[in-house]
Amino acid sequence: MSDIVKNFEPGDFRHEVESLEEWLSGSALPLWLDAGRDISHGGFHERVMQNGQPCTSDNRRARVQPRQIYCFAAAGARGWQGDWQDAVRSGYDFFERVYRRSDGFYGNLASSDGLLIDDRFDLYNQAFALFAFAEMSVAFPDRLVELETRAANLLAGLKASYAHTQAGFEEAVPTRLPLCSNPHMHLFEASLAWEDTASNPATWTSMADEIARLAMTRFIDSESGALREFFSHDWTPFEGDKGRIVEPGHQFEWAWLLCRWGERRGDQVAKEKARKLFEIGVNHGLCEDRQVAIMGLYDDFSISDPVARLWPQTEWLKAAAILARQSVGSDREFYLNQAVWAVHALRKFLQPPVEGLWFDKLKPDGQFIDEPAPASSFYHILCAIYEARNTIEILGEDRLKRSA
């Protein structure tokens, strides 16, 4: 494995996670509740400057709104005491009012004052709408019927209008290439969330199973075990270098999802594929000089993009955390070591001048790009911290130690 793997002391993982939780509850959530919301027009800002002031003139991507809805709903469900209810309700109202099209799908981009300026369909945006609705139904159980109906109708619309003839979904009608694994990953995530929440989960179970099979048979290369990003219409790798792209962050993220699905279905093949994805991520996707996960590889595991962004660090943590609790003995120790080092990598990005913000891009020379913090990163950070907390609670103190 990578030279980044080192031994930790008993209790290191718990200590690191508790420190992140304190940062999240005490700094990040309050800052993004305040500076990250647009009280005048509604919804959430796209970015916050490194001085803590919002970028008020940015256009707003549809995907950011449900991500922020998810964050505050999840924080509320976990017991955070800030005014998360108003943030979720107003964010949902803004998203529905501004982005929802007459056909039930959601448009792509709005102006800073809340006018839809790009109503094009993007599968990725629909996936995050479904995901946010699921978490909101947990935080507001009295709205379960309303939100489940909205989600079921959206999924039915996707199947009716964009279903691929083999499995999964098209990017557009008529077909637009390449097809992409990434939006399917978030549809997978949303389906697993609704499987836990829906009063009638059968449809979501079926959707999760379809995407899991698509990932294991088409997205993941049968020889290398790596997951690709871009595909031709028959789900074979897209032509040229684009079809060769392998992202370390997505090796980790799909590993996390396949671990969850494999555990629910008792599917050992999914678990083994998840372990292989994680292995590829740590063996080929970590920069040992900067000790962070980088953005891109080719299918021969040479580097395609050496920049390190924040979000792959969070996916490294999530995957390591779930693999630790699905393992025993020395394997568990290995994954807990990886989780601690993923936290160390993440912390590098969480050190801007204002506590609760972050840097997004670390250049190959070890310098961060000085730019506003993107709201879209918050979902990744919060999910990683909560996944790590799940591992602590499930394993307990004794099994977090090397003697497990």
N, C-alpha and C positions, 0 to 999 in steps of 0.2 A: 504493500500500500504506500501512499504518498508519505514523504518525509515529514509532512505536517502532522502526522499521527504521533502523538506523545501521550504519556501516561498522566492521568489526573489523580488528585488525592480524593479520598472519600469525602463527599459533601461538596465538592467543587461545582458539580452540575446544579445542585439545589441552590447554592449561593449565587451562581451566575444568573439563574432564572429569576430568583427573588429580586436581584438587582434590576433586571430588565422590567419586572413587574412594577417596581417602584417608579422607574422612569416613565413607564406607560401611564400609570394611574396619576402620578403626581405632576408630570410635565407634558407629555405628548397629548393625552386626551383633553386636558384643559386648554392647551394652546390651540389645537385644531377645532375645538368646540367654539372658541372665540374668534381667532383670526381666520380659521378655515371655512367659516360660514358667511354667506352673503345675506345679511339681514334685510337689505334694501330690496333685492330682486328675488331672493329665495335660493335654495340649493347651496352647493358647496363650491368654493373657489378651486381652480385648477392647481395653483401653486401658492406657496407662501415664501416671501423673500427671507434671506438670512438675517435680517433685522427684526423679523417677527411680524412684518406687515404683509397683508395679502396682495397678490398681483390681481388687481381689480379689473384690468382691461383684457385679460386672457379670454379667448374663446374656450368653451367647455365641452370636453368630450363626454359622450353619453356614458361611457364605461366608468368614469370617475364618480358619478352621482350614486349609483347603487353600491359601489365599493365603500363609499363613506357612510351610506345608510347601514350597510352591513357592520362596519366598525362600531358605530355607536349602539346599534341594536345588540351586538355581541357583548360589548362592554356592559351595557345595562343588564343583560341576562346573567353576566358574571358578577353583578353586584356593585359596579361602579356607581358612585353617588352623584355625579354631575348631571346636568339637565339633558340627558341623552334622549328622553322621550320627545322633547320638542325638536331636537335635531333630526330624529328619525321621521317624525310625522311631517315636518316641514320639508325635509329632503325628499320624501316620497311624493308629497303633493307637487313639488316642483318638477320632479322627474316625470310624473304622469301628465302634468299640464303642458310641459314644454316638449318632451321627446316622443310621446305616444302618438303614433300615426293612426289614421282612420281604419287601417287594416289590422290594428292590434299589435303591430311590431313597433320597435323604437328606432327613431332616427339617430343620426351619427354625431352631430355637432350643433351647439347653440352659441349665440353671441353672449357677451358678458352681461347684457341686460335681459337675457332670457328669451331670445327669439331663435327658433329653429332655423339654421342657415344651411344645413346639409341633412336632408332627410333620408339619405341612402341607407339601405339595409346592411348591417354587419352582424354576422353570426355571433361574434365575440360579445357584442353589446347585449344581445338577447340572453346569452348565458349568464351574464352578471345580473341582469334583471331577475332571472329565475333564482339565482343564488341569494340576492338581497331579500327577496320576498320570503324565502324560507326562513332566514334568520329573523326577519321582522315578525313572522308568525310565532316564533318562540318568545320573543320579547313582548309581544302583544297577543296573548292567546285568545282574547276576545275577537280578534280579527282573522283568526285562522280560516274560517269559511270563505271570507272575502278574498284573502290572499291566495289560498289554495285554488279557488276558482280562477283567479287571474293567471296564476302560473299554469294551471292545466290548460286553459284556453291558449296561452302563448305556445306551450309545447305542441298542442294539437295543430296550431297554425304552422309551426315549423315543419311538422311531419307532412302536412298537406301540401305545403308550397315549396319546401326546400330539401325534402328527404332525398338522399342519394339512392340510386337503384340497388346498390350492394349493401351499404350500411353507412351510418353517419349522415352528414348533411353537406349540401352544396354551399359554396361561398356566395353564389348569386344565381339568378335565373334570368336569361340563359346562363349556362355554365361559365364561370370565370376561373381561370387557373392561375397559380397553383391552388389545389385544395390544401388545407392546413390542419395540422394536429392540434395546435394551440387552442382554438375555440372549443374543440371537442373535450379538451382537458377540463375546461371550466364548465361545460355542460355535464361532464362526469361528476365534478365537484357539486354542482347544483342538484343533480339527481340523487346523490348520496345524502345531501342535506334534506331534501324533500322526503326521501325514504324514511328518515327518522321522524319527520314532522307530520306528514300528510295523514289525514283520516283514512284515505284510500291509497296506500303506497304502491300498489301493484304496477301502475304505469311507470312510476319512477324507478322501481326495481328493474323493470324490463329495459328502460332507457340506459341505466347504469350498466346492465349486463351487455347490451349491444355495444356500448362504447368500450368497455373493458375488452371484449373479444376483438373489436377493431384494432385497439392498441396492441394487443398481444400478437395478432396475426399480420398486421399491415404496418403500423407505425414503428414497431420495434423490429429491427433487422434480425433475421433468424440466425445469422452467422456471428455478428459482432455483439448482439444484445443491446445495441444503442438505439435510441429513439430519434427518428428524423422529424423534421419540421414541415417539409413541403412535398406535395405529391401531384402526380398526373391524375387524370380522371378515373383510372382503374385502380387507384391507390398504390401504384408503384412509384418509386422515387422520381421526383420531378427532374427534368433534364438539366444538365450543367451543374455548376457549383452550388446553385440554390438547393438542388435536391440532395446535396451532400451535407447540408448544415445539420449539426448536432449541438444543442445548447446544454451545457452542464447544469444550469438552473432547472431546465425542464427534465433532465435525467432524475434530479432529486424530486421534483414536484410530482412527476408521474410515479416514481417509486413510492412516495407517500400515499398517493391515491390507490395504487394497486395493492399496497399493504392493507389499507382499510377495506377495500373490496374483497381481497383474498381472505381476510380474517372473517368477514361476514359470510362468505360463501363456502368457507373451508377449502379454498382453492390453493393448493400448494404450488402449482405452476405460476400463478400470479405472484406469489410471495418470492419465488426464486427469480422471476424476471425483475421484480423490484430490487432484490439484492444485487443483481447484475447491473442494473441501472445506477444504483448507488456506487458500486465499485468503479464503474466507468467515470462517474462524476469526480470521485476522489483521486483516481489514478491519473486522469488526463485533464481534468477541468480546474485544478487548483494551481495557482501561481505560488511557488514556494518562496519567492523573494518577498512578495507582498502578503502572503498567507491569506489569500482570498480566492473565491471562485470567480473565474472569468466568464465572459459572455459567450464565446463561440468557438467551436471546433468544426473540422470537416470529418467525414466518415472514416478517415484513416487516423483520426485523433490528432492531426496536426492543428495548429491554432488558426482560426479564421478571424477572431476578434479578441484581442488581448485586454480590452477595457474591462474593468470589473464594475458592475453596477450593484446597487444595494440588494435588489430582490433575490438574486441567486444565493446570497448568504442566508436569507431567511428560509429558503427551500432546503438548503443543506441542513439547517437546524431541524426543520420539520421531519425530514426523512430520517435523520439520525435518531431523533427522539422516538418515533414510532417503531423503528427497527430495534432500538434498545429494549423496548418493552415486549417485542415479539421474539426476543432472543434470550439465551441463558449463558451463564459462565463467561468464558473469554470473549465470546461474540458480543455479549451485552456490554462488557467492558470496552470493547473496541468502539461500539456505536456511541456509548456515553462519552468516550474520549472525543469522538468526532463531533458530538453535540457541543461539547465545551469549546472546541476550536472554532466551530461555526459561530458560537456566541462571540468569541474574540474577534472573528472577522466582521461580524455585524457591528460590533461596537466601534470599529474604525469609522464607520459611516455616521455614527450618532454623536459626533463631537463638534458640531458647528458652534458658533458664538452664542446662540440662543438655545437653551435647553428645551428639548421636545421637538426640535427640527432634525434634519438629516441632510447629508450630501448624497447625491445619487451616483456619481461616476468617479471612479478612481483610475487615473491614467496609468499606462505602463511605467512611467517614471516615478510613480508613487505619490503623485500630487492629485488632490481632488479638484474637480472643476467647480469653480465658485459660481453657483447659479441657484435660483430659488429651489426650495424643496418641493418635489411633486407630491400632490395629495395621493396619487395612485399607489405610492409605496406603502401607505399606512396599512392597507389591507394585508400586505405581505408580512409586515412587522407584527401586527396584532395577532394574526393567525399563528405565526411561529411561536410567539410567547405563550399563547394559550395551548398549543400542542405540547410544548415543553412542560407546561404545568400539568397537563393530562398525564404525562409520563411520570412525573413526580408522584401524583396522587395514586396512580395505578400500581406503581412499583413499591411505594413506601420507602421508608428510610433504610431498612436493612438491605433490600435488594438493589439499592443505588450504590452499595459499596462493592469493592472488588471481590469480596468473598461470596458474592451472589452465586 
